[in-house]
Structure formats: structure tokens, C-alpha cells
Amino acid sequence: MHTLKVLLIGFAVLVVFLVAGRLAASSRGMAIASLIFIPIWFVAAGVNLYIGVNEAGYSFNEELPVFLLSFLVPTLFAITIYWKVR
């Protein structure tokens, strides 16, 4: 359930970035915003990994697939949007 929440947060953050990019500079802004989203989301997913290991008591090996899923799924959407609107 927590992973689903993290994924939904990732998509919500991506939408915020895309709307801000659209308001700033139309479709070119959306392309730039989708690229800016990726490193910021990497850090956010890394924080989730850190909390899972240090606070929730999971091992790194248990949390790594969750990190990969929660980082890669929104990132793949961001990359797809970049290629569509650039």
C-alpha cells in the first residue's frame, strides 16, 4: 500500500511540474519540466528508501525493488512526455 502511495505522489509531483512548465513556456516548458522532475524524484525516492531501511527496519535488499519501482515508473512517464512534447 505504501508503494502505491509513493507512486501516486510521484505522478502528482510530475503533474505539478508539467503544469508549471506549461504555464511558464508552453510545450517547451513542459519538456524542460519533465527533465527537471527526474533528479528531484530520484532524491525523493532515495529518501523513501532511506526511511524504509532506517526507520521501518527493512533491509536494503528488501527496499531496493521498491525504490526502483517508485523511481522508474514516474520517470518513464516523464521521459515519454519529454519525447512527445519536445
Secondary structure, DSSP 8 states (H G I E B T S, - for coil): -HHHHHHHHHHHHHHHHHHHHHHHHHHHHHHHHHHHHHHHHHHHHHHHHHHHHHTS---HHHHHHHHHHHHHHHHHHHHHHHHHH-
